[in-house]
């Protein structure tokens, strides 16, 4: 219980219990009265934990947990998560993905990853029965540092002007800190819940991994709803776009003297291909009729990597023998993997046919990571409504409900397990880029919203 010295007393907590008990009979729009005794109790508890929550986020950022397929280095960070779950009065389990029965046989499993030293962590706060259960899930892995220069130490967890900088701060160690904050708040308030609350952190979400999230579902750590606090800028993402990645290899001859032949086939092929990317982009936009001129692209096509030759004085001055391009493009609900790949190959056929003299060899195509389909639940789903009410109670504003404009592991929860699942998380910027950051105050905001959601959804015994 919170003591009176912390800003609330037993009467406030008893009032919180009464508020929460009434939620189950209310419509979503009436679920959380603003400034109810429950809201005041949660506010006081989370504010008391503010320094601790920020410290957790900084601690996680300072522990590298980089995913570099097929391996990763998440173990140390997962150990820190488990320690914080234990501090919240829970008994965390640390388990290896390879030990999950049926995982490798599941249709959504992506083979070729090495999970030695890459465990998942899960803990359950049991309810007293009769309520709905709720899962909070977050990925602990980050992308690599990349090649751009950081102005802030990527593992320094610096706070400057209300922004917390670091690799994975925004995507999504801030969200993991919020999950731990919810479990700490529930422990402090000690209001008995009817339904179970499950907190998990998973490995291998980046690079289309998804197997970590899949393992939790196959293992049985499920509930009646699930929240992944990926960064959402305080919006509710009721779904995700699909996405696919293709790597295209262009080949020619290396050197600078070829007798009567002109070198540079691969580079000229590269120039031609890059000029054709806009055609592919326009073709993709044609899937979305009715777009106003200049409207944000709902199905973007990006050149995410380009490579040709080497760099520096250890590399001779020569025309590269090959060039490589990585394309990443997003998809709408209903688009399938065969359709997406057929469309890309047809585009390649057209660009080769337009300049056959440049292509004595056909470009080679490979798809290095899994296909990730688009997925969504209804924007008016009751779970979305309850979460929106909780967010409004804390922020004073009703959050917009819209799909995340990128792929994520949310699709496997919604599509393969039929769970109502959403993203709701902090504001910030720079995911997968240098000087990634989150807005510090949102650590408290998201923790408060998700704690209120727990009481509203699970019910009070």
C-alpha positions in Angstrom: 0.0 0.0 0.0 1.1 3.6 -0.5 1.6 5.5 2.8 0.1 8.8 3.6 3.5 10.3 3.4 3.6 9.4 -0.3 0.5 11.5 -1.0 -2.3 8.9 -0.6 -3.8 7.0 2.3 -5.8 3.8 2.8 -9.0 5.6 2.0 -7.7 6.6 -1.4 -6.7 3.1 -2.2 -10.1 1.7 -1.0 -11.6 4.3 -3.3 -9.4 3.1 -6.1 -10.6 -0.5 -5.5 -14.2 0.7 -5.7 -13.5 2.7 -9.0 -11.8 -0.4 -10.5 -14.5 -2.7 -9.4 -17.1 -0.7 -11.2 -15.1 -0.5 -14.5 -16.2 -4.0 -15.6 -19.9 -2.9 -15.8 -19.2 0.4 -17.6 -18.9 1.1 -21.3 -15.3 1.9 -22.5 -16.1 5.6 -22.6 -17.0 5.5 -18.9 -14.2 3.2 -17.8 -11.8 5.6 -16.0 -13.3 8.8 -14.5 -10.7 11.5 -14.7 -9.1 12.3 -11.4 -10.8 9.3 -9.7 -9.2 8.0 -6.5 -7.7 5.3 -8.6 -6.1 7.8 -10.9 -4.8 9.8 -7.9 -3.3 6.7 -6.3 -1.5 5.7 -9.6 -0.3 9.3 -10.1 1.2 9.4 -6.6 2.8 5.9 -6.9 4.4 6.6 -10.3 5.6 10.0 -9.3 7.3 8.5 -6.3 9.0 6.0 -8.7 10.1 8.7 -11.2 13.8 8.6 -10.4 13.8 4.8 -10.3 12.0 4.5 -13.7 14.4 6.9 -15.3 17.3 5.1 -13.8 16.0 1.8 -15.1 15.8 3.2 -18.7 19.3 4.5 -18.4 20.6 1.3 -17.0 19.1 -0.7 -19.9 20.6 1.7 -22.5 24.0 1.3 -20.9 23.9 -2.5 -21.4 24.5 -3.3 -25.0 21.9 -5.8 -26.4 22.6 -5.6 -30.1 21.0 -8.0 -32.6 23.4 -9.0 -35.4 21.8 -12.0 -37.1 22.1 -14.8 -36.8 23.4 -14.1 -33.2 22.8 -11.4 -30.6 24.0 -10.1 -27.3 20.9 -9.7 -25.2 21.7 -11.9 -22.2 23.2 -9.3 -19.9 20.3 -6.9 -20.5 17.8 -9.7 -19.9 19.5 -10.4 -16.5 18.9 -6.8 -15.5 15.3 -7.0 -16.5 14.8 -10.2 -14.4 16.4 -8.4 -11.4 13.9 -5.5 -11.7 11.0 -8.0 -12.0 12.1 -9.7 -8.8 12.2 -6.2 -7.1 8.6 -5.9 -8.1 7.7 -8.9 -6.0 7.6 -11.3 -8.9 9.4 -14.6 -9.8 10.9 -14.1 -13.2 11.6 -17.1 -15.5 14.5 -16.9 -17.9 14.2 -19.5 -20.6 15.9 -20.4 -23.8 14.0 -20.2 -27.1 15.4 -23.6 -28.2 13.6 -25.2 -25.2 10.1 -24.0 -26.2 8.3 -27.1 -27.4 6.7 -26.6 -30.8 8.4 -23.3 -31.6 10.5 -24.5 -34.6 7.5 -26.3 -36.0 5.2 -23.2 -36.0 4.5 -21.8 -39.4 5.6 -18.3 -38.4 9.0 -19.5 -37.1 12.0 -18.0 -39.0 14.9 -20.5 -39.2 18.6 -19.7 -39.3 19.0 -17.8 -36.0 21.3 -18.8 -33.2 19.7 -18.5 -29.7 22.6 -19.5 -27.5 22.9 -16.9 -24.8 19.8 -15.1 -25.9 17.0 -15.9 -23.5 13.5 -14.5 -23.0 12.3 -13.3 -19.6 8.7 -13.6 -18.3 7.0 -13.0 -15.0 3.3 -13.4 -13.9 1.4 -11.5 -11.3 -1.5 -13.9 -10.6 -5.0 -12.5 -10.1 -7.7 -13.9 -7.8 -9.8 -15.2 -10.7 -12.9 -14.0 -12.6 -11.1 -11.2 -14.5 -9.4 -10.7 -17.9 -5.7 -11.2 -18.2 -3.2 -8.8 -19.8 0.2 -9.2 -21.3 2.9 -6.5 -21.6 5.6 -7.5 -24.1 8.7 -5.7 -25.2 11.8 -6.5 -27.2 15.1 -6.0 -25.5 17.3 -6.2 -28.7 18.5 -3.2 -30.6 19.8 -2.6 -34.1 23.6 -2.1 -34.5 25.2 1.3 -34.2 25.5 1.9 -37.9 28.1 4.0 -39.6 26.8 7.5 -38.8 28.7 9.5 -36.1 26.8 9.9 -32.8 26.9 13.3 -31.1 25.8 11.6 -27.9 27.4 8.4 -26.5 25.1 5.6 -27.7 25.7 3.8 -24.4 26.0 6.9 -22.2 22.2 7.4 -21.5 22.7 11.2 -21.4 19.7 13.4 -20.6 19.8 16.7 -22.3 16.8 19.1 -22.5 14.3 16.5 -21.4 15.6 13.9 -23.9 17.2 10.6 -23.0 19.7 9.6 -25.7 21.1 6.2 -26.5 21.0 3.2 -28.7 17.6 1.6 -28.2 16.3 4.4 -26.0 13.3 5.0 -28.3 13.1 1.5 -29.8 12.3 0.2 -27.3 14.1 0.3 -23.9 11.9 3.1 -22.8 8.9 0.9 -23.4 10.6 -1.9 -21.4 11.2 0.5 -18.6 7.5 1.4 -18.6 6.6 -2.3 -18.4 8.9 -2.6 -15.3 7.3 0.6 -14.0 3.8 -0.9 -14.2 4.8 -4.0 -12.3 6.5 -1.9 -9.6 3.5 0.3 -9.3 1.1 -2.7 -9.0 3.4 -4.0 -6.2 3.4 -0.7 -4.3 -0.3 -0.1 -4.5 -1.1 -3.8 -3.7 -4.7 -3.5 -5.0 -5.7 -7.2 -5.7 -6.5 -7.9 -9.3 -9.0 -10.4 -10.6 -7.1 -11.2 -13.8 -3.4 -12.2 -14.3 -0.8 -9.7 -15.5 2.2 -11.0 -17.5 5.3 -9.0 -18.2 7.8 -10.3 -20.8 10.9 -9.1 -22.6 11.9 -10.9 -25.7 14.9 -11.2 -27.9 15.4 -11.1 -31.7 12.7 -8.7 -32.8 14.9 -6.5 -35.0 15.8 -7.7 -38.6 12.4 -9.3 -38.9 13.2 -11.8 -36.1 9.9 -12.1 -34.4 10.8 -15.5 -33.0 11.2 -14.2 -29.5 7.6 -12.9 -29.5 6.4 -16.0 -31.1 8.1 -18.1 -28.4 6.1 -16.4 -25.7 2.9 -17.2 -27.4 3.7 -20.8 -28.3 4.9 -21.3 -24.7 1.5 -20.2 -23.4 2.3 -16.8 -21.9 -0.9 -15.4 -23.3 -3.8 -13.3 -22.1 -7.1 -11.8 -23.2 -5.2 -8.8 -24.6 -1.6 -7.7 -25.2 0.3 -4.3 -25.3 3.7 -3.9 -26.9 4.9 -0.4 -25.7 6.9 0.2 -28.9 7.4 4.0 -29.4 4.1 5.3 -30.7 4.4 9.0 -29.8 1.5 8.5 -27.4 -0.8 7.3 -30.2 -2.6 4.0 -30.2 -1.4 1.8 -33.0 -4.1 -0.9 -33.6 -2.1 -2.5 -36.4 1.1 -2.4 -38.5 2.0 -2.1 -42.1 3.6 -5.0 -43.8 7.1 -5.0 -45.1 9.6 -6.8 -47.2 13.3 -6.4 -48.1 15.1 -7.4 -51.3 18.8 -7.4 -52.0 19.7 -7.0 -55.7 23.2 -7.8 -57.0 24.4 -6.3 -60.3 27.5 -7.8 -61.9 30.1 -6.7 -64.5 33.9 -6.9 -65.1 36.5 -5.4 -62.7 39.4 -3.2 -63.8 40.1 0.0 -65.8 41.5 -1.4 -69.1 39.7 -4.0 -71.2 41.2 -3.5 -74.7 38.3 -2.2 -76.8 35.6 -2.9 -74.2 34.4 -0.1 -71.9 34.4 -1.1 -68.2 31.7 -0.2 -65.7 28.8 -2.5 -66.4 27.8 -2.8 -62.8 27.9 0.9 -62.1 25.9 1.7 -65.2 23.4 -0.9 -64.2 23.2 0.7 -60.7 22.6 4.1 -62.2 19.8 2.7 -64.4 18.2 0.8 -61.5 18.2 3.8 -59.1 16.4 5.9 -61.8 13.7 3.2 -61.9 13.0 3.2 -58.2 10.6 6.1 -58.6 8.6 4.0 -61.1 8.3 1.2 -58.5 7.3 3.8 -55.9 4.6 5.2 -58.2 3.4 1.7 -59.0 3.1 1.0 -55.3 1.2 4.2 -54.7 -1.3 3.1 -57.4 -2.5 0.5 -54.9 -3.9 3.4 -52.9 -6.4 5.3 -55.0 -7.7 8.6 -53.9 -4.5 9.9 -52.4 -4.2 13.7 -52.6 -1.1 15.1 -54.3 1.7 15.3 -51.8 -0.1 13.1 -49.2 2.2 10.9 -47.1 3.1 7.7 -48.8 1.2 4.8 -47.3 3.3 2.2 -49.1 6.8 3.7 -49.2 9.7 2.2 -51.2 13.2 3.0 -49.8 16.7 2.4 -51.0 18.2 1.3 -47.6 21.7 0.3 -48.7 23.9 0.9 -51.8 27.4 -0.6 -52.2 29.9 -0.7 -55.0 33.6 -1.4 -54.7 35.6 -0.4 -51.6 36.9 2.8 -50.1 40.4 4.1 -49.1 43.9 3.8 -50.3 44.0 0.0 -49.7 41.6 -0.3 -52.6 43.0 0.2 -56.1 41.4 2.7 -58.4 39.2 0.4 -60.4 35.7 0.0 -61.7 33.8 -2.2 -59.3 32.9 -5.7 -60.5 29.6 -5.6 -58.7 27.1 -3.3 -57.1 24.4 -4.1 -54.6 21.2 -2.4 -53.7 18.9 -3.1 -50.8 15.2 -2.1 -51.2 12.7 -2.0 -48.4 9.1 -1.5 -49.1 5.9 -1.6 -47.1 2.6 -3.3 -47.8 -1.1 -2.9 -47.2 -3.4 -5.5 -45.5 -4.1 -8.4 -47.8 -0.9 -8.2 -49.8 0.8 -11.6 -49.7 4.4 -12.6 -50.0 4.0 -14.2 -53.5 2.3 -11.1 -54.8 4.9 -8.8 -53.3 7.8 -10.7 -54.7 6.1 -11.2 -58.1 5.6 -7.4 -58.3 9.2 -6.7 -57.6 10.4 -9.3 -60.2 8.1 -7.8 -62.8 9.6 -4.4 -62.1 13.1 -5.8 -62.6 12.0 -7.4 -65.8 10.8 -4.0 -67.1 13.9 -2.1 -66.2 16.1 -4.7 -67.8 14.0 -4.8 -70.9 14.3 -1.0 -71.2 18.1 -1.2 -71.5 19.1 -4.7 -72.5 22.5 -3.6 -73.6 23.4 -2.8 -69.9 22.5 -6.3 -68.6 24.4 -9.1 -70.2 23.6 -10.9 -66.9 20.2 -10.7 -65.2 20.3 -9.0 -61.7 20.2 -11.6 -58.8 17.6 -11.1 -56.1 17.4 -12.5 -52.6 15.1 -11.8 -49.7 17.3 -11.8 -46.6 14.7 -11.5 -43.8 11.1 -12.8 -43.3 8.1 -11.3 -45.1 6.1 -9.4 -42.6 2.4 -9.0 -43.5 0.2 -6.0 -42.5 -2.2 -6.7 -39.7 -4.8 -4.7 -37.6 -7.6 -5.1 -35.1 -10.7 -2.8 -35.4 -10.1 0.8 -34.3 -13.4 0.5 -32.3 -12.3 -2.7 -30.5 -13.4 -2.6 -26.8 -9.7 -3.0 -25.7 -8.7 0.0 -27.8 -11.5 2.0 -26.2 -10.4 1.2 -22.6 -6.8 2.1 -23.4 -8.0 5.4 -25.0 -9.9 6.2 -21.9 -6.9 5.6 -19.7 -4.7 7.7 -21.9 -7.2 10.5 -21.8 -7.4 10.3 -18.0 -3.7 10.8 -17.8 -2.9 13.2 -20.6 -6.3 15.0 -21.0 -6.4 14.1 -24.7 -7.9 11.2 -26.6 -5.1 9.6 -28.6 -5.6 9.0 -32.3 -5.9 5.3 -33.3 -3.9 4.4 -36.4 -1.7 1.6 -37.6 2.0 1.9 -37.0 3.6 3.1 -40.2 6.2 0.2 -40.3 6.3 -3.5 -39.7 6.7 -5.0 -36.2 6.2 -8.2 -34.3 2.6 -7.1 -33.5 1.4 -9.0 -36.6 2.2 -12.4 -35.3 0.2 -11.8 -32.1 -2.8 -10.5 -34.0 -2.7 -12.9 -37.0 -1.4 -16.1 -35.6 -3.0 -16.0 -32.1 -6.0 -13.9 -32.6 -5.3 -11.6 -29.6 -6.4 -8.0 -29.4 -3.0 -6.3 -29.3 -1.8 -2.8 -29.8 1.3 -0.6 -29.6 1.3 2.3 -27.1 4.5 4.1 -26.1 6.7 7.1 -25.7 7.5 10.1 -27.9 11.0 10.5 -29.4 12.9 10.1 -32.6 15.8 8.5 -34.3 14.9 4.8 -34.3 17.6 2.9 -36.2 19.6 6.1 -36.5 22.3 8.1 -34.7 21.3 10.1 -31.6 18.2 8.1 -31.0 16.2 9.6 -28.0 13.0 9.4 -26.1 11.1 12.2 -24.2 11.9 11.6 -20.5 8.5 12.7 -19.1 6.8 10.0 -21.3 8.3 7.3 -19.2 6.0 8.4 -16.4 3.1 9.1 -18.7 3.1 5.7 -20.3 3.6 3.9 -17.0 0.6 5.7 -15.6 -1.6 4.9 -18.6 -0.6 1.3 -18.7 -1.1 0.9 -14.9 -4.6 2.4 -15.2 -5.3 0.0 -18.1 -4.3 -2.9 -16.0 -6.9 -2.1 -13.3 -9.5 -1.3 -15.9 -9.0 -4.4 -18.0 -8.2 -7.0 -15.3 -10.6 -5.8 -12.7 -10.2 -5.6 -8.9 -10.9 -8.6 -6.7 
